[in-house]
Amino acid sequence: MFQLEARLAEKEENLLEKDLIFEQVNRLVDRVKNKAEGGKEDTLELAKKVRVNSIQLKTSLDASVVFTINELQATLKMLIHLTF
């Protein structure tokens, strides 16, 4: 009878250890999930900023190109006027 009680106590101890490990693993998994979710939010925010910056850059480049074309047209008109 004593041996059965000792084996039962040992099994209960092993089960408690496994439960403790299981809880620790669950906490670690939760931490990793939270970090992954945070990473998704960071990536989304970065993508939004890149999009806004690329639109601003394109707008700036478009304005610069239009300005340069206008300057060239003015120079061309002046050259044509001087030639005739």
MDAnalysis code that builds the backbone (N, CA, C; Angstrom):
import MDAnalysis as mda
import numpy as np

u = mda.Universe.empty(252, n_residues=84, atom_resindex=np.repeat(np.arange(84), 3), trajectory=True)
u.add_TopologyAttr("name", ["N", "CA", "C"] * 84)
u.add_TopologyAttr("resid", np.arange(1, 85))
u.add_TopologyAttr("resname", ["MET", "PHE", "GLN", "LEU", "GLU", "ALA", "ARG", "LEU", "ALA", "GLU", "LYS", "GLU", "GLU", "ASN", "LEU", "LEU", "GLU", "LYS", "ASP", "LEU", "ILE", "PHE", "GLU", "GLN", "VAL", "ASN", "ARG", "LEU", "VAL", "ASP", "ARG", "VAL", "LYS", "ASN", "LYS", "ALA", "GLU", "GLY", "GLY", "LYS", "GLU", "ASP", "THR", "LEU", "GLU", "LEU", "ALA", "LYS", "LYS", "VAL", "ARG", "VAL", "ASN", "SER", "ILE", "GLN", "LEU", "LYS", "THR", "SER", "LEU", "ASP", "ALA", "SER", "VAL", "VAL", "PHE", "THR", "ILE", "ASN", "GLU", "LEU", "GLN", "ALA", "THR", "LEU", "LYS", "MET", "LEU", "ILE", "HIS", "LEU", "THR", "PHE"])
u.atoms.positions = np.array([
    [0.824, -1.196, 0.000],
    [0.000, 0.000, 0.000],
    [0.867, 1.258, 0.000],
    [1.956, 1.201, 0.786],
    [2.860, 2.335, 0.863],
    [3.475, 2.643, -0.503],
    [3.800, 1.595, -1.267],
    [4.390, 1.790, -2.588],
    [3.403, 2.471, -3.535],
    [2.142, 2.083, -3.451],
    [1.125, 2.707, -4.300],
    [0.970, 4.187, -3.963],
    [0.968, 4.502, -2.682],
    [0.854, 5.897, -2.259],
    [2.076, 6.699, -2.718],
    [3.249, 6.084, -2.642],
    [4.480, 6.756, -3.075],
    [4.441, 6.998, -4.579],
    [3.997, 6.001, -5.343],
    [3.892, 6.175, -6.808],
    [2.860, 7.238, -7.156],
    [1.753, 7.229, -6.415],
    [0.717, 8.231, -6.657],
    [1.238, 9.628, -6.359],
    [1.962, 9.779, -5.261],
    [2.542, 11.072, -4.898],
    [3.547, 11.523, -5.965],
    [4.338, 10.592, -6.466],
    [5.318, 10.914, -7.512],
    [4.607, 11.361, -8.799],
    [3.558, 10.652, -9.157],
    [2.793, 11.012, -10.357],
    [2.130, 12.377, -10.189],
    [1.596, 12.647, -8.997],
    [0.988, 13.952, -8.739],
    [2.032, 15.060, -8.844],
    [3.237, 14.796, -8.329],
    [4.318, 15.777, -8.411],
    [4.700, 16.024, -9.874],
    [4.810, 14.951, -10.635],
    [5.125, 15.092, -12.069],
    [4.041, 15.881, -12.790],
    [2.799, 15.606, -12.448],
    [1.684, 16.308, -13.066],
    [1.725, 17.792, -12.717],
    [2.025, 18.128, -11.467],
    [2.142, 19.527, -11.056],
    [3.279, 20.227, -11.798],
    [4.406, 19.517, -11.964],
    [5.526, 20.094, -12.717],
    [5.131, 20.368, -14.162],
    [4.427, 19.407, -14.761],
    [3.974, 19.581, -16.146],
    [2.976, 20.724, -16.261],
    [2.095, 20.844, -15.281],
    [1.148, 21.964, -15.275],
    [1.880, 23.299, -15.193],
    [2.908, 23.365, -14.355],
    [3.696, 24.576, -14.207],
    [4.391, 24.926, -15.531],
    [4.987, 23.922, -16.154],
    [5.646, 24.145, -17.446],
    [4.626, 24.596, -18.487],
    [3.465, 23.978, -18.495],
    [2.409, 24.346, -19.430],
    [1.990, 25.807, -19.239],
    [1.843, 26.233, -18.004],
    [1.489, 27.621, -17.715],
    [2.577, 28.584, -18.193],
    [3.832, 28.211, -17.954],
    [4.943, 29.054, -18.390],
    [4.976, 29.175, -19.917],
    [4.773, 28.058, -20.598],
    [4.748, 28.071, -22.065],
    [3.603, 28.944, -22.558],
    [2.452, 28.838, -21.932],
    [1.304, 29.670, -22.325],
    [1.613, 31.158, -22.156],
    [2.273, 31.517, -21.059],
    [2.657, 32.922, -20.851],
    [3.622, 33.385, -21.932],
    [4.591, 32.539, -22.261],
    [5.550, 32.895, -23.312],
    [4.854, 33.040, -24.668],
    [3.941, 32.149, -24.956],
    [3.188, 32.224, -26.215],
    [2.383, 33.517, -26.260],
    [1.761, 33.873, -25.164],
    [0.992, 35.118, -25.108],
    [1.896, 36.323, -25.348],
    [3.092, 36.312, -24.750],
    [4.031, 37.423, -24.961],
    [4.451, 37.519, -26.420],
    [4.710, 36.374, -27.032],
    [5.108, 36.367, -28.446],
    [3.957, 36.865, -29.315],
    [2.736, 36.436, -29.018],
    [1.563, 36.905, -29.771],
    [1.423, 38.416, -29.665],
    [1.586, 38.934, -28.455],
    [1.474, 40.382, -28.253],
    [2.540, 41.134, -29.035],
    [3.759, 40.616, -29.028],
    [4.828, 41.263, -29.793],
    [4.538, 41.201, -31.284],
    [4.006, 40.072, -31.746],
    [3.677, 39.928, -33.167],
    [2.581, 40.910, -33.558],
    [1.567, 41.046, -32.706],
    [0.495, 41.998, -32.985],
    [1.033, 43.420, -33.024],
    [1.915, 43.737, -32.085],
    [2.544, 45.060, -32.071],
    [3.346, 45.286, -33.331],
    [4.016, 44.256, -33.794],
    [4.781, 44.357, -35.030],
    [3.900, 44.617, -36.224],
    [2.717, 43.990, -36.249],
    [1.777, 44.225, -37.344],
    [1.327, 45.680, -37.361],
    [1.045, 46.200, -36.180],
    [0.613, 47.596, -36.095],
    [1.735, 48.533, -36.544],
    [2.967, 48.225, -36.131],
    [4.108, 49.039, -36.549],
    [4.285, 48.992, -38.059],
    [4.142, 47.803, -38.638],
    [4.297, 47.641, -40.085],
    [3.216, 48.413, -40.822],
    [1.989, 48.347, -40.336],
    [0.895, 49.079, -40.966],
    [1.146, 50.577, -40.888],
    [1.585, 51.056, -39.733],
    [1.864, 52.482, -39.565],
    [2.994, 52.915, -40.490],
    [4.016, 52.097, -40.604],
    [5.139, 52.406, -41.494],
    [4.676, 52.438, -42.945],
    [3.836, 51.510, -43.341],
    [3.319, 51.488, -44.712],
    [2.508, 52.749, -45.013],
    [1.725, 53.190, -44.041],
    [0.944, 54.418, -44.228],
    [1.869, 55.619, -44.400],
    [2.923, 55.697, -43.582],
    [3.869, 56.813, -43.682],
    [4.596, 56.798, -45.016],
    [4.995, 55.614, -45.473],
    [5.674, 55.501, -46.758],
    [4.747, 55.958, -47.880],
    [3.496, 55.574, -47.803],
    [2.521, 55.976, -48.832],
    [2.369, 57.497, -48.851],
    [2.199, 58.096, -47.697],
    [2.045, 59.552, -47.612],
    [3.295, 60.243, -48.150],
    [4.459, 59.755, -47.747],
    [5.703, 60.366, -48.207],
    [5.887, 60.210, -49.709],
    [5.505, 59.075, -50.262],
    [5.661, 58.880, -51.702],
    [4.705, 59.782, -52.469],
    [3.507, 59.996, -51.939],
    [2.558, 60.923, -52.582],
    [3.115, 62.346, -52.525],
    [3.652, 62.723, -51.374],
    [4.235, 64.064, -51.246],
    [5.425, 64.245, -52.186],
    [6.257, 63.215, -52.300],
    [7.413, 63.282, -53.187],
    [6.959, 63.401, -54.638],
    [5.968, 62.614, -55.032],
    [5.460, 62.675, -56.404],
    [4.880, 64.051, -56.686],
    [4.129, 64.584, -55.756],
    [3.543, 65.915, -55.926],
    [4.647, 66.959, -56.066],
    [5.662, 66.831, -55.227],
    [6.784, 67.762, -55.273],
    [7.529, 67.648, -56.599],
    [7.751, 66.413, -57.049],
    [8.434, 66.210, -58.322],
    [7.588, 66.736, -59.483],
    [6.280, 66.486, -59.432],
    [5.392, 66.985, -60.480],
    [5.459, 68.506, -60.550],
    [5.419, 69.160, -59.399],
    [5.486, 70.622, -59.361],
    [6.829, 71.099, -59.906],
    [7.890, 70.397, -59.563],
    [9.222, 70.758, -60.037],
    [9.314, 70.593, -61.552],
    [8.745, 69.524, -62.068],
    [8.757, 69.283, -63.520],
    [7.952, 70.358, -64.232],
    [6.786, 70.678, -63.723],
    [5.949, 71.727, -64.332],
    [6.695, 73.057, -64.323],
    [7.344, 73.384, -63.220],
    [8.100, 74.631, -63.128],
    [9.219, 74.642, -64.167],
    [9.933, 73.535, -64.293],
    [11.025, 73.442, -65.262],
    [10.504, 73.561, -66.686],
    [9.390, 72.931, -66.978],
    [8.793, 73.039, -68.321],
    [8.405, 74.478, -68.605],
    [7.813, 75.145, -67.629],
    [7.434, 76.544, -67.820],
    [8.661, 77.416, -68.072],
    [9.735, 77.156, -67.331],
    [10.970, 77.913, -67.554],
    [11.514, 77.673, -68.963],
    [11.504, 76.417, -69.376],
    [11.987, 76.094, -70.721],
    [11.124, 76.739, -71.806],
    [9.817, 76.722, -71.603],
    [8.920, 77.366, -72.570],
    [9.194, 78.859, -72.648],
    [9.387, 79.477, -71.496],
    [9.679, 80.917, -71.480],
    [10.996, 81.198, -72.184],
    [12.000, 80.373, -71.934],
    [13.297, 80.540, -72.583],
    [13.167, 80.332, -74.086],
    [12.405, 79.339, -74.491],
    [12.189, 79.070, -75.912],
    [11.486, 80.240, -76.589],
    [10.460, 80.775, -75.941],
    [9.744, 81.946, -76.497],
    [10.690, 83.113, -76.654],
    [11.546, 83.315, -75.644],
    [12.496, 84.426, -75.694],
    [13.482, 84.212, -76.834],
    [13.951, 82.991, -77.008],
    [14.902, 82.689, -78.086],
    [14.240, 82.877, -79.456],
    [12.980, 82.440, -79.575],
    [12.251, 82.597, -80.846],
    [12.048, 84.075, -81.130],
    [11.712, 84.830, -80.129],
    [11.471, 86.267, -80.285],
    [12.772, 86.983, -80.704],
    [13.911, 86.568, -80.105],
    [15.194, 87.175, -80.439],
    [15.658, 86.796, -81.850],
    [15.267, 85.621, -82.293],
    [15.695, 85.135, -83.589],
    [14.971, 85.855, -84.726],
    [13.733, 86.196, -84.505],
    [12.960, 86.843, -85.568],
    [12.983, 88.296, -85.386],
])
